[in-house]
Amino acid sequence: MSRKVILTCAVTGNAPFNRKHVQMPVTPSQIASSCVEAAKAGASIVHIHVRNPETGEGSRDPILFKEVVDRLRSTGIDIVINLTCGLGAVLMPDPNDESRALPESDVLPVEERMAHLKECLPEIASLDITTGNQVEGSLEFVYLNTTRTLRAMAKRFRELSIKPELEVFSAGDILFGNQLVKEGLIEGTPFFQMVLGVLWGAPASAQTMIYQSSLIAPSSAWAAFGIGREQMPMVAQSALLGGHCRVGLEDNLYLSRGVFATNGQLVDRARSILSNIGMEVATPGEARAILGLKAP
């Protein structure tokens, strides 16, 4: 019997994107429709960000999240909903005095960072357990998630009965995730998600994945994804090592060089890869069973 692999589709991100890609979902209606497209293509989970409908820039507006989730739920389609909770952690030090933050910084208290989760109550949401230098387009910043803030967020996840997807960008992040598990802040089956190929983060390679997966606490579930051209190679690599997978326009806009993709096409390609190595994509129900989620 082939192994069941959870396939997440991250339908739209928060970062700047190539505006020539006319099918990038931006409005709540487009994002919800893209989630449905991914679900019909066979995704187990959809990971959701929102964007300003007028400008296309990333947003953390709880009203936009609520509209997307309400639209998606109203379709009646079975899909595990996973919302981002990684926003409100952008620190931009003043280059002339790094003890001060520029006004463009966006660092929020825990309750504000999690306001959309309280409104929407998804089954899963990402908890980015990392701090480090990051780049989005021309923007360079410090992605700031202190251990104090992360513990407070983990407690709030538990109170809201939302499973945290522990997004990790380096080996040390995994060790802190294990610590959260030891402290009882993560209940049920812990779920780690390796982010590979981000500039100044862990490289997208087999060596990285083998090493990092060896650090994850026993009895945890884990997944991994690669950025850009490494998206599909990391699908195969993660599945072969016993992990789960993620694709989608948040991480990669292309089917091949110069050819823009849709979320449905990326899910379909990942499903084909998994099938060709003797595995099957988990249904949303099977994903819930693997991760210990309650039926919606």
PyMOL commands that set and color helices and strands:
alter all, ss='L'
color gray80, all
select helices_A, chain A and resi 28-41+62-74+110-113+115-120+147-160+171-182+206-215+228-240+263-276+284-291
alter helices_A, ss='H'
color red, helices_A
select strands_A, chain A and resi 4-5+7-12+45-48+50-51+58-59+80-83+89-91+93-94+97-101+106-107+124-128+132-136+139-143+163-168+191-196+221-226+244-247+254-256+259-260+280-281
alter strands_A, ss='S'
color yellow, strands_A
deselect
rebuild
show_as cartoon
